[in-house]
Amino acid sequence: TQLLEQSPQFLSIQEGENLTVYCNSSSVFSSLQWYRQEPGEGPVLLVTVVTGGEVKKLKRLTFQFGDARKDSSLHITAAQTGDTGLYLCAGERGNTGKLIFGQGTTLQVKP
Amino acid sequence: KAGVTQTPRYLIKTRGQQVTLSCSPISGHRSVSWYQQTPGQGLQFLFEYFSETQRNKGNFPGRFSGRQFSNSRSEMNVSTLELGDSALYLCASSLTRLAGGRYNEQFFGPGTRLTVL
């Protein structure tokens, strides 16, 4: 059973389109992080959200943490080819020190 | 500040052999975590070391072990390799909360690609 479910698993869109990736769980997380991973590299941290209802923006990327801290979303506006990669959400329950990762969403942005 | 480094980047072994992977964390980071990444299972937590002690452990068999040295460098060992151990092994370091780190944010190395034949 996957504790963090990401959807969709794969997404192929044209440059300029908008998209949203979802990260859902039945468990409460003390914090939730989003990473992007490019082929041949390790994941790179994009953002951390910690407060229910929190919204953070990183240029064209908007991250939201659900009110109950069980889910999160990543919205990309006007996608660019450079946004191509694997997007991973990861949550920590309490202060366990263990991050639980979602399966990831593979995004392909075509020119 | 230099990032997390992992050696080797690529490794080919045969079933039954053992392998040791190395990880040097970001200077000042004392927590090192190891993850296994496969297309089918995604990113799975192996274990975390802090101050030379294993602090957390994932659900992997005892063939997977690790250690951390006094300079925070870490090694991971897999004994009696199986075909299913083929994966990208990622190391990540983080600042502990006591040291001013926030929310267990992980800084990953590029990984070691292990192929078991």
Boltz contact constraints between the chains, C-beta under 6 A:
constraints:
  - contact:
      token1: [A, 31]
      token2: [B, 103]
      max_distance: 6.0
  - contact:
      token1: [A, 41]
      token2: [B, 110]
      max_distance: 6.0
  - contact:
      token1: [A, 42]
      token2: [B, 90]
      max_distance: 6.0
  - contact:
      token1: [A, 42]
      token2: [B, 108]
      max_distance: 6.0
  - contact:
      token1: [A, 42]
      token2: [B, 109]
      max_distance: 6.0
  - contact:
      token1: [A, 42]
      token2: [B, 110]
      max_distance: 6.0
  - contact:
      token1: [A, 42]
      token2: [B, 111]
      max_distance: 6.0
  - contact:
      token1: [A, 43]
      token2: [B, 108]
      max_distance: 6.0
  - contact:
      token1: [A, 45]
      token2: [B, 105]
      max_distance: 6.0
  - contact:
      token1: [A, 48]
      token2: [B, 103]
      max_distance: 6.0
  - contact:
      token1: [A, 48]
      token2: [B, 105]
      max_distance: 6.0
  - contact:
      token1: [A, 92]
      token2: [B, 104]
      max_distance: 6.0
  - contact:
      token1: [A, 97]
      token2: [B, 48]
      max_distance: 6.0
  - contact:
      token1: [A, 97]
      token2: [B, 55]
      max_distance: 6.0
  - contact:
      token1: [A, 97]
      token2: [B, 56]
      max_distance: 6.0
  - contact:
      token1: [A, 98]
      token2: [B, 45]
      max_distance: 6.0
  - contact:
      token1: [A, 98]
      token2: [B, 56]
      max_distance: 6.0
  - contact:
      token1: [A, 101]
      token2: [B, 43]
      max_distance: 6.0
  - contact:
      token1: [A, 103]
      token2: [B, 42]
      max_distance: 6.0
  - contact:
      token1: [A, 104]
      token2: [B, 42]
      max_distance: 6.0
